[in-house]
Amino acid sequence: MTDPATDQLWEEIVYIAYYLHWSFDSILDLDLASRARVIDEIGKINARLSPGDGFDEETAYWAAALR
């Protein structure tokens, strides 16, 4: 069984790396508040670019998880 906090950290790392193509070390250097802000900003960009209103399902997940 894996630790939920570790699983969430990996999800955050992959999310940021996927969208911004940052290195693993660069993402790990972010503190929790900064990492949450980056994820929130990625979500805002996705929401603006996505058809329809509001956040898509993935962005809504991250917005809720990091608040």
Secondary structure as the mmCIF struct_conf table of DSSP 4:
data_model
#
loop_
_struct_conf.conf_type_id
_struct_conf.id
_struct_conf.beg_label_comp_id
_struct_conf.beg_label_asym_id
_struct_conf.beg_label_seq_id
_struct_conf.end_label_comp_id
_struct_conf.end_label_asym_id
_struct_conf.end_label_seq_id
HELX_RH_AL_P HELX_RH_AL_P1 PRO A 4 LEU A 20
HELX_RH_AL_P HELX_RH_AL_P2 PHE A 24 LEU A 28
TURN_TY1_P TURN_TY1_P1 ASP A 29 ASP A 29
BEND BEND1 LEU A 30 LEU A 30
HELX_RH_AL_P HELX_RH_AL_P3 LEU A 32 LEU A 49
BEND BEND2 SER A 50 GLY A 54
HELX_RH_AL_P HELX_RH_AL_P4 GLU A 57 ALA A 65
TURN_TY1_P TURN_TY1_P2 LEU A 66 LEU A 66
#
